[in-house]
Amino acid sequence: QVQLVESGGGLVQAGGSLRLSCAASGIIFSIHDMGWYRQAPGKQRELVASITRGGSTNYADSVKGRVTISRDNAKNTVYLQLNSLKPEDTAVYYCNARKVLSTYWGQGTQVTVSS
């Protein structure tokens, strides 16, 4: 059974930081590309950042320079460091694991940024 369990969300003031974690089980983590997505109320889910199995990263323009994605294959965990948070970063953040013909989602963790 595949599980992606996110943690680290919470309430933070604008300008603050959070570190999200996503622990994976039931998959061969190292061969999956990993991503973080977010969905704000009334909006579509959007990609925040991704990291390939080889370590190449990609970021949404809205978070470049403020966000860092990383992975630890030994711990089957992907991280998202969020800095200089803005109220518009408020959303549920979802972890995603994917490879050819399969994709998995976590249950999400809420990030709320107060102004």
Wavefront OBJ file of the C-alpha trace (Angstrom):
o trace
v 0.000 0.000 0.000
v 1.423 3.331 -1.093
v 1.403 6.139 1.450
v 2.638 9.697 1.182
v 2.369 11.464 4.514
v 2.919 15.210 4.626
v 3.793 17.130 7.758
v 5.115 20.511 8.789
v 2.262 22.767 7.813
v 0.810 25.368 10.119
v 0.069 29.016 10.746
v 2.883 31.478 10.222
v 3.166 35.219 9.879
v 4.131 36.814 6.601
v 7.878 36.714 6.171
v 8.185 33.526 8.153
v 9.365 30.071 7.167
v 8.116 26.510 7.221
v 9.636 23.205 6.269
v 7.280 20.630 4.867
v 8.138 16.941 4.822
v 6.633 14.064 2.882
v 7.462 10.553 3.980
v 6.816 7.853 1.403
v 6.208 4.158 1.914
v 5.109 1.327 -0.329
v 7.092 2.602 -3.312
v 10.684 2.453 -4.465
v 11.240 6.093 -3.583
v 14.515 6.556 -5.438
v 13.020 5.855 -8.864
v 10.162 8.301 -8.492
v 10.115 11.937 -9.447
v 8.674 13.922 -6.547
v 6.698 17.115 -6.446
v 4.903 19.542 -4.195
v 1.634 21.050 -5.342
v -0.736 23.428 -3.648
v -4.393 24.272 -3.868
v -5.909 27.435 -2.494
v -9.664 27.787 -1.910
v -11.481 28.269 -5.200
v -8.345 27.708 -7.261
v -6.905 24.828 -9.212
v -4.105 22.707 -7.867
v -0.763 24.034 -9.090
v 2.804 22.828 -9.106
v 5.052 24.505 -6.567
v 8.274 22.567 -7.082
v 9.500 19.249 -8.358
v 12.642 17.163 -8.137
v 13.510 14.308 -10.443
v 14.975 11.033 -9.327
v 18.276 12.403 -10.568
v 17.991 15.525 -8.427
v 17.043 18.101 -11.047
v 14.676 20.720 -9.679
v 11.976 22.927 -11.099
v 10.077 25.772 -9.444
v 6.966 27.772 -10.166
v 7.761 31.375 -11.007
v 5.695 32.539 -8.043
v 8.014 30.833 -5.543
v 11.437 31.020 -7.189
v 14.039 32.314 -4.793
v 11.850 31.601 -1.764
v 11.399 27.853 -1.918
v 13.780 24.897 -2.000
v 12.846 21.312 -2.714
v 15.149 18.489 -1.686
v 15.015 14.756 -1.210
v 16.673 12.178 1.012
v 16.455 8.799 -0.659
v 17.831 7.064 2.435
v 14.835 8.354 4.402
v 12.277 8.067 1.588
v 11.441 11.702 2.239
v 11.053 14.838 0.171
v 11.196 18.288 1.730
v 9.943 21.729 0.831
v 11.587 24.676 2.544
v 9.342 27.715 2.356
v 10.897 31.091 3.163
v 9.659 34.686 3.026
v 6.112 33.403 3.089
v 3.324 35.604 1.769
v -0.416 35.494 2.437
v -0.910 34.301 -1.135
v 1.070 31.162 -0.269
v -1.855 30.064 1.885
v -3.069 26.713 0.568
v -3.167 23.001 1.162
v 0.171 21.588 0.068
v 0.213 18.123 -1.473
v 3.066 15.721 -2.057
v 3.182 13.820 -5.331
v 5.206 10.826 -6.446
v 5.236 9.777 -10.070
v 6.865 7.585 -12.630
v 5.715 6.218 -15.946
v 2.117 4.977 -15.666
v 1.712 5.747 -11.976
v 1.186 8.741 -9.745
v 0.417 9.005 -6.052
v -0.806 11.809 -3.813
v -0.632 12.551 -0.142
v -3.524 13.849 1.908
v -2.153 17.373 2.107
v -0.989 19.716 4.831
v -2.424 23.169 5.435
v -0.195 26.220 5.251
v -1.740 29.475 6.399
v 0.154 32.749 6.189
v -1.238 35.689 8.107
v -0.570 39.266 7.099
l 1 2 3 4 5 6 7 8 9 10 11 12 13 14 15 16 17 18 19 20 21 22 23 24 25 26 27 28 29 30 31 32 33 34 35 36 37 38 39 40 41 42 43 44 45 46 47 48 49 50 51 52 53 54 55 56 57 58 59 60 61 62 63 64 65 66 67 68 69 70 71 72 73 74 75 76 77 78 79 80 81 82 83 84 85 86 87 88 89 90 91 92 93 94 95 96 97 98 99 100 101 102 103 104 105 106 107 108 109 110 111 112 113 114 115
